[in-house]
Amino acid sequence: MHFTKLKFLLLLLVSVFFSCQERQPSKEKEIAKTGSWGDQGNGTYKNPVLNADYPDVDIEQLGDTYYMISSKQHMSPGMVILESKDMVNWETIGHVWDSLSWAPEYNWDKINGYPFGVWAGDLAYHEGTWYCYQIDFNHGLYVSTAKDIRGPWTKPQNMLPPDLVLDDPAVYWDEETHEAYLICNTAEKQKSAENTTPGNENRIYKMSWDGKSLLDSSEVVYTGPGAEAAKIYKKDGQWYLFMAEWVRNDPSSPPGYPNPKNDRKQIVLRSTTNSIYGPYEKKTVLEKGTAFGNRSCSQGALMQAPDESWWYMHQLIQNTEIPFQGRPQCLEPVTWIDGWPIIGIDEDNDGIGEPVAQYKKPIEGYPVTAPQTDDDFSATKLGPQWEWNHNPRNSHWSLAERPGWLRLKASIPVSEEISKGPGNNMWSENSGTSFPFWRAPNTLSQRMMGITTGTAIAKFDISGMAPGQIAGFIRFGGVYNMLGIRVNESGKRYLIFINNKGEETQGPEITSNDLFVRTSNSSNKAFYEYSSDGKTYERFGPVFTIKFGNWTGDRLGFFCWNEKEEKGYVDIDYFAYDYDGPKAAKTN
């Protein structure tokens, strides 16, 4: 009798224990987590605070909120917008451009915009209006405006043709003189024989007070090797131009270093008069130090905290294959010494700042958060973490046809004509365009997070797939590797792995309508697994290398096309991504 009761109690305890264990993951997901970068939850942060592909940022403060924009070339929607209360924790809130509408090569029936489109921009707020400026290398300078940072934004308006400008616009409204200015890198496009200084010209234009037109033919204020990414600031009545510049034959770059330009540094020009046109004196204020090895540090935006301390957000430039996540963002303290900003910490006492690995947060009291990643596709619009490879074919995707699921309908990839597809395939390390991926409409993806470890899982319903169709999960940046399903002429469905050369390995026939795909990485090595029930996974395909290439990092997402006819679809139930970095608490 006592033994039976004791046995019952033991069984009950075991049952409760395992019940708690089963519920534990969901409990953990409700709590914000930290990782090897970003907010550490103890009043400090580790750089990079945004350890993902967020290049070319600009930041504007309005009230107690900081707003950031970041470019991503031909990805659509274009120019992502993030917000933060403390400069460390950032969330994605939208994009400036719903589509890259100003040129046909970005459309789904061309897919010929690699790697152009949205480059470095400038975000500004003036008299109740938001402004976003950017230069498309092939089409010139554009501006769009909005009353609300979340939109709607106006259609892009062209302000300068591409034969006059190269990249990186920035604006400034001088409230004292009621004059407005725009600076940009014009490189050698307007360079005269009289300017014998080697490098890029940076010119200042007078701009109309409404920020929508330029009033003169510009004036050169600085010329330097690779000089670009200028920002205009005015402090204590003094004009400052922040720029990134290449330094060749830099002694801190070891012999045999693969980048012939050697190093990218942050310079500041300080006017010796009260004129924005100078003359200017120059100082290097940020260079690579010990925190990030041989990775160049430059190009970003200056910010100020409520306690009047100054801070600078900047990107790391990828000069080698690793890191492979793209161009992440680092936050540095700024110290003003003798009227010059020293960015980071001067660790070698040479008067030039170097980046910090870990530091106290500028503003305390805000929770750990991060850009959105997970999605159950229950909303009426795609989450802001998702971007299409070129403008999507909107008739061929839906969140409404099967509520709670993302449906991707198969299109036939565009042809390999000169005016279509990626041309000579500069975008990737692959040798050509014979494999359809780079020419397939409606590839949807989001940024990879971090460089240590990560695992992403997606659930597919493949019951709607048709003969000739191929669909599944893809990782791509400089190269692609994909795991999915191919349907043969008789309607049988086979698991496939396709490597970065377009070589296909066929696996077993898949008879279940459900397919779970899981991909994991450890540093730059990744692999795929699959399952029919989401519980037991099997490895398929080799361990492959994910790479940074043509100014983009690895991305995670979905592909779908049909090589024979416009037929078939695949449904995605959810995407879940766990990585070694900060993640916000779930609110539902």
DAZI-V949100 format. One record per residue. N is the residue number from 0. PSI is psi in whole degrees, 0 to 359 (NA if undefined). NEAR is the number of other C-alpha atoms within 12 Angstrom. D_LAST is the distance of its C-alpha to the last C-alpha in whole Angstrom. Layout:
<<N,PSI,NEAR,D_LAST> <N,PSI,NEAR,D_LAST>>
This chain:
<<0,309,7,46> <1,322,8,45> <2,319,9,44> <3,318,10,42> <4,317,11,40> <5,317,12,40> <6,319,13,39> <7,316,14,36> <8,319,14,35> <9,317,14,34> <10,321,15,33> <11,316,14,30> <12,318,14,29> <13,317,14,29> <14,316,14,27> <15,319,14,25> <16,310,14,25> <17,330,13,24> <18,317,14,21> <19,321,15,20> <20,321,14,20> <21,328,13,19> <22,344,14,15> <23,316,14,16> <24,318,13,15> <25,326,16,11> <26,318,17,12> <27,323,19,13> <28,338,22,10> <29,347,16,8> <30,133,21,11> <31,143,25,13> <32,158,27,16> <33,177,30,20> <34,208,32,22> <35,2,28,26> <36,166,37,25> <37,202,45,24> <38,128,43,22> <39,0,31,24> <40,8,29,22> <41,22,18,25> <42,2,21,26> <43,168,28,28> <44,156,36,27> <45,134,34,28> <46,148,40,30> <47,143,44,29> <48,334,48,26> <49,93,48,25> <50,63,42,26> <51,182,44,26> <52,80,43,28> <53,76,48,28> <54,163,42,31> <55,47,47,33> <56,155,47,31> <57,151,46,32> <58,135,40,30> <59,135,38,31> <60,137,29,30> <61,115,26,29> <62,232,13,28> <63,17,19,26> <64,140,26,24> <65,133,36,26> <66,133,41,25> <67,142,47,26> <68,152,46,28> <69,138,46,29> <70,161,44,31> <71,42,48,31> <72,238,42,34> <73,4,42,34> <74,144,46,30> <75,133,42,28> <76,162,37,27> <77,151,41,29> <78,84,45,28> <79,147,48,25> <80,132,38,24> <81,159,39,22> <82,155,33,21> <83,151,34,21> <84,344,31,22> <85,9,36,24> <86,350,51,25> <87,313,50,24> <88,121,48,20> <89,143,37,20> <90,146,34,17> <91,132,34,18> <92,354,28,18> <93,199,34,21> <94,156,39,24> <95,313,45,28> <96,117,42,29> <97,328,32,28> <98,161,34,31> <99,83,38,34> <100,353,30,36> <101,357,29,39> <102,141,26,41> <103,337,22,41> <104,346,31,41> <105,358,39,37> <106,161,35,36> <107,336,38,36> <108,5,29,39> <109,307,32,41> <110,50,46,38> <111,27,39,41> <112,8,41,39> <113,137,39,39> <114,45,35,38> <115,208,37,39> <116,245,42,36> <117,113,49,34> <118,193,42,36> <119,137,45,36> <120,183,50,35> <121,132,46,35> <122,131,44,32> <123,152,39,34> <124,126,29,33> <125,122,24,37> <126,49,16,37> <127,6,14,34> <128,137,25,34> <129,142,31,32> <130,140,41,34> <131,124,51,33> <132,143,47,37> <133,158,52,37> <134,120,43,40> <135,122,44,40> <136,322,33,43> <137,351,29,45> <138,353,31,44> <139,194,33,44> <140,132,42,42> <141,155,43,40> <142,143,38,38> <143,155,38,35> <144,162,32,34> <145,150,26,31> <146,332,19,30> <147,134,20,27> <148,332,36,25> <149,2,25,23> <150,179,22,26> <151,149,20,27> <152,148,27,30> <153,161,27,34> <154,144,22,35> <155,133,32,37> <156,129,27,40> <157,132,23,43> <158,335,29,45> <159,145,34,47> <160,161,20,48> <161,341,23,48> <162,354,20,51> <163,340,29,51> <164,154,38,48> <165,301,36,46> <166,176,45,42> <167,68,48,40> <168,155,45,41> <169,147,48,40> <170,163,44,41> <171,131,40,42> <172,120,28,43> <173,103,26,45> <174,335,14,45> <175,318,11,49> <176,355,14,51> <177,45,14,48> <178,149,22,49> <179,150,29,46> <180,154,36,46> <181,131,50,45> <182,146,46,45> <183,163,47,45> <184,116,48,46> <185,1,44,49> <186,235,33,50> <187,15,28,54> <188,334,22,54> <189,14,24,56> <190,131,26,57> <191,166,17,61> <192,336,10,64> <193,334,9,64> <194,99,18,61> <195,0,13,62> <196,127,19,59> <197,146,19,57> <198,193,24,54> <199,136,36,51> <200,138,39,52> <201,124,45,49> <202,147,44,50> <203,130,35,49> <204,144,34,50> <205,138,30,50> <206,149,27,47> <207,155,21,47> <208,335,23,45> <209,359,27,43> <210,17,34,42> <211,358,29,43> <212,159,25,46> <213,145,26,48> <214,352,21,52> <215,185,17,54> <216,5,19,55> <217,165,26,53> <218,136,26,55> <219,130,31,54> <220,340,36,53> <221,144,42,53> <222,131,34,53> <223,164,32,52> <224,112,27,51> <225,19,35,48> <226,125,40,47> <227,189,43,44> <228,42,48,41> <229,145,48,42> <230,143,45,41> <231,130,40,42> <232,152,30,42> <233,120,25,44> <234,129,20,45> <235,39,13,47> <236,1,19,49> <237,138,25,49> <238,137,29,48> <239,136,36,46> <240,116,49,45> <241,132,45,43> <242,157,47,44> <243,143,44,43> <244,141,39,46> <245,141,33,48> <246,112,29,50> <247,151,20,53> <248,37,17,54> <249,129,21,52> <250,340,13,54> <251,351,21,50> <252,124,25,50> <253,156,15,51> <254,143,12,54> <255,5,11,53> <256,133,19,50> <257,342,16,48> <258,113,24,47> <259,341,18,51> <260,349,21,49> <261,291,32,49> <262,146,36,46> <263,122,40,44> <264,160,44,44> <265,125,46,43> <266,160,41,46> <267,134,38,46> <268,131,39,49> <269,125,36,50> <270,138,30,53> <271,359,18,56> <272,187,16,56> <273,22,20,54> <274,138,22,54> <275,341,36,51> <276,359,30,54> <277,198,23,55> <278,160,20,57> <279,147,25,54> <280,156,23,54> <281,145,27,52> <282,138,31,50> <283,128,33,48> <284,349,42,45> <285,132,45,43> <286,169,48,44> <287,144,40,42> <288,219,30,43> <289,343,21,42> <290,324,26,38> <291,28,27,38> <292,232,25,41> <293,27,30,43> <294,124,34,40> <295,150,40,41> <296,118,50,39> <297,174,49,39> <298,108,48,38> <299,213,50,35> <300,145,47,34> <301,139,40,35> <302,161,35,33> <303,137,30,34> <304,166,27,32> <305,332,20,32> <306,9,13,34> <307,8,14,37> <308,154,19,36> <309,148,27,36> <310,156,37,34> <311,129,42,34> <312,131,45,32> <313,163,51,34> <314,158,44,33> <315,133,49,35> <316,132,44,38> <317,106,35,38> <318,352,29,41> <319,178,25,41> <320,328,31,39> <321,133,28,37> <322,157,37,34> <323,2,43,33> <324,353,45,29> <325,214,43,31> <326,98,47,32> <327,170,44,29> <328,134,46,29> <329,146,49,31> <330,129,48,31> <331,141,47,34> <332,151,38,36> <333,129,34,39> <334,128,27,42> <335,120,22,44> <336,119,15,48> <337,38,10,51> <338,8,24,49> <339,141,30,47> <340,126,38,44> <341,115,35,43> <342,128,45,40> <343,214,39,39> <344,132,33,41> <345,83,27,45> <346,342,21,45> <347,12,15,49> <348,39,11,50> <349,11,16,51> <350,6,23,50> <351,135,30,47> <352,153,37,43> <353,154,40,41> <354,152,45,38> <355,149,36,36> <356,321,28,34> <357,145,28,32> <358,166,29,32> <359,147,25,31> <360,145,33,28> <361,323,31,29> <362,126,29,27> <363,166,23,25> <364,357,16,22> <365,146,23,19> <366,163,30,17> <367,131,37,17> <368,179,36,15> <369,164,39,16> <370,144,39,17> <371,146,33,14> <372,305,39,15> <373,152,34,13> <374,130,31,13> <375,7,27,12> <376,32,30,14> <377,349,22,13> <378,169,18,13> <379,352,16,17> <380,158,20,18> <381,145,32,18> <382,152,30,16> <383,352,34,18> <384,343,40,18> <385,141,39,21> <386,143,37,24> <387,151,41,27> <388,97,49,31> <389,171,44,33> <390,137,38,32> <391,162,36,30> <392,97,31,32> <393,339,24,30> <394,351,19,31> <395,26,29,30> <396,154,33,26> <397,144,28,24> <398,354,28,20> <399,333,20,22> <400,329,20,24> <401,90,22,22> <402,136,19,18> <403,1,22,16> <404,150,30,18> <405,124,37,20> <406,125,38,24> <407,121,45,27> <408,143,39,30> <409,134,39,33> <410,160,39,36> <411,128,28,39> <412,149,35,39> <413,159,33,41> <414,175,27,45> <415,31,25,46> <416,161,18,48> <417,325,16,49> <418,1,21,47> <419,157,29,44> <420,180,37,42> <421,20,37,42> <422,241,28,46> <423,10,23,47> <424,39,30,43> <425,335,23,43> <426,331,34,40> <427,178,31,40> <428,357,24,42> <429,152,30,43> <430,343,19,46> <431,191,23,46> <432,14,31,44> <433,326,23,45> <434,138,27,42> <435,348,36,40> <436,311,47,36> <437,350,47,37> <438,9,42,38> <439,128,43,36> <440,158,44,33> <441,42,44,30> <442,124,44,29> <443,133,41,25> <444,170,36,24> <445,170,45,22> <446,144,45,24> <447,149,50,24> <448,125,48,23> <449,177,42,25> <450,11,39,29> <451,282,27,28> <452,156,25,26> <453,151,30,23> <454,128,32,22> <455,141,38,20> <456,139,37,20> <457,145,41,20> <458,128,35,20> <459,146,41,23> <460,115,33,25> <461,14,39,29> <462,338,26,30> <463,7,28,31> <464,150,38,33> <465,161,32,36> <466,135,29,40> <467,351,29,40> <468,150,42,36> <469,133,49,34> <470,157,50,31> <471,213,50,28> <472,140,44,27> <473,145,42,29> <474,127,49,29> <475,148,45,31> <476,256,42,33> <477,334,33,36> <478,168,37,36> <479,151,39,34> <480,133,42,34> <481,150,48,32> <482,130,47,31> <483,204,51,31> <484,136,51,33> <485,135,40,36> <486,123,36,38> <487,182,23,42> <488,332,17,44> <489,2,12,44> <490,3,22,40> <491,144,24,40> <492,126,32,37> <493,139,33,37> <494,140,39,35> <495,150,37,36> <496,134,38,36> <497,126,36,37> <498,184,31,38> <499,358,32,39> <500,4,25,42> <501,12,24,41> <502,130,20,42> <503,134,23,41> <504,123,22,41> <505,138,22,40> <506,206,22,39> <507,160,21,38> <508,139,20,38> <509,115,27,34> <510,340,19,34> <511,149,22,31> <512,340,24,29> <513,135,28,26> <514,122,40,26> <515,130,39,24> <516,132,48,25> <517,133,41,24> <518,136,45,26> <519,151,34,26> <520,147,34,28> <521,110,21,30> <522,230,28,32> <523,15,30,33> <524,131,25,34> <525,164,36,31> <526,169,35,31> <527,152,37,30> <528,160,35,29> <529,161,39,28> <530,154,30,27> <531,347,25,27> <532,358,18,25> <533,9,20,22> <534,310,15,24> <535,119,14,27> <536,148,18,28> <537,141,22,32> <538,139,23,33> <539,133,27,34> <540,167,27,36> <541,169,22,37> <542,129,22,36> <543,166,28,36> <544,126,28,36> <545,142,41,34> <546,149,37,35> <547,137,37,35> <548,140,33,37> <549,47,30,39> <550,34,37,36> <551,150,41,33> <552,180,42,31> <553,143,43,29> <554,154,43,27> <555,132,48,24> <556,206,46,24> <557,146,49,26> <558,157,45,29> <559,123,50,31> <560,170,43,34> <561,123,36,37> <562,348,30,41> <563,319,21,43> <564,162,20,41> <565,79,24,38> <566,143,24,37> <567,156,33,34> <568,165,40,30> <569,141,43,27> <570,139,42,24> <571,124,43,21> <572,315,30,18> <573,164,32,16> <574,127,37,16> <575,135,28,15> <576,121,35,17> <577,134,32,18> <578,170,33,20> <579,74,29,22> <580,179,39,21> <581,145,41,18> <582,136,37,15> <583,156,32,12> <584,143,22,9> <585,142,20,6> <586,353,11,4> <587,NA,9,0>>
